[in-house]
């Protein structure tokens, strides 16, 4: 199981378009992938679960992944966050 911190650095946080990209990416992996904000846990394969979190720029999230392809999933998700979900700012 992987459990590590990830910081949201894109300007608009985890808005609908960014959440959709995270869902699309997460859904390509077999592992269970979740993020936690305070006491709320969201399934990264469910857009509604992610939107409800209300994640803004600067939010520190706990990324939790468990499964056979957890390392690959972590690397891909970190890259998505690091690249600001493809946004300019």
Steps between C-alpha positions, in 0.01 A plus 500: 500500500621848410402796715661836428426870491423683178454876460253655258694766309272587209315832518144368521559194717316178431222653290281295267743476207795411724290248693391340172865459398579341837206260466599406145858433605410316822257279313783358290646331810375197691610641835266665746585872483370755750584849615424641842440862599473539876250229599341460154610215275425495127520217249717625213294297254184699583466860381222578749709369786785734399289811437337478843842549662522861381876489445663839435851609409747432779300217655711215634339164430581150616533272198424139591550219248488126549521230239720321253582809292522750787848630414406569139179666612684722749753611241231583243283688750796698636589597143142616436505719813855627429396598147200692640255273316624649171406856598728795435495632859 
